[in-house]
Amino acid sequence: MQQAGIQEGMELDIHAAMVSFDIEHPHGDGSISSKRLLESMTSPVDRYLVDDQRDFFYVVAR
């Protein structure tokens, strides 16, 4: 991470099967498409678009 220039970072989860990172793309018609950051991430691509019992956070680009 330091080589990539990251000054502060956070481990997503020590249990690799639980790590997921999806990129959401909103469209002009109100629909949203999702894509996983890595193909090895196996959670559903709509995981963060529906209610979930686990905590998560999101980042918004403006």
Secondary structure as the mmCIF struct_conf table of DSSP 4:
data_model
#
loop_
_struct_conf.conf_type_id
_struct_conf.id
_struct_conf.beg_label_comp_id
_struct_conf.beg_label_asym_id
_struct_conf.beg_label_seq_id
_struct_conf.end_label_comp_id
_struct_conf.end_label_asym_id
_struct_conf.end_label_seq_id
TURN_TY1_P TURN_TY1_P1 GLN A 2 GLY A 5
BEND BEND1 GLN A 7 GLU A 8
BEND BEND2 ILE A 14 HIS A 15
HELX_RH_3T_P HELX_RH_3T_P1 ALA A 16 MET A 18
STRN STRN1 ASP A 22 PRO A 26
TURN_TY1_P TURN_TY1_P2 GLY A 28 ASP A 29
BEND BEND3 GLY A 30 GLY A 30
STRN STRN2 ILE A 32 ARG A 36
BEND BEND4 LEU A 37 LEU A 38
TURN_TY1_P TURN_TY1_P3 GLU A 39 SER A 40
BEND BEND5 SER A 43 SER A 43
TURN_TY1_P TURN_TY1_P4 VAL A 45 ASP A 46
HELX_RH_3T_P HELX_RH_3T_P2 ARG A 47 LEU A 49
BEND BEND6 VAL A 50 VAL A 50
BEND BEND7 GLN A 53 ARG A 54
#
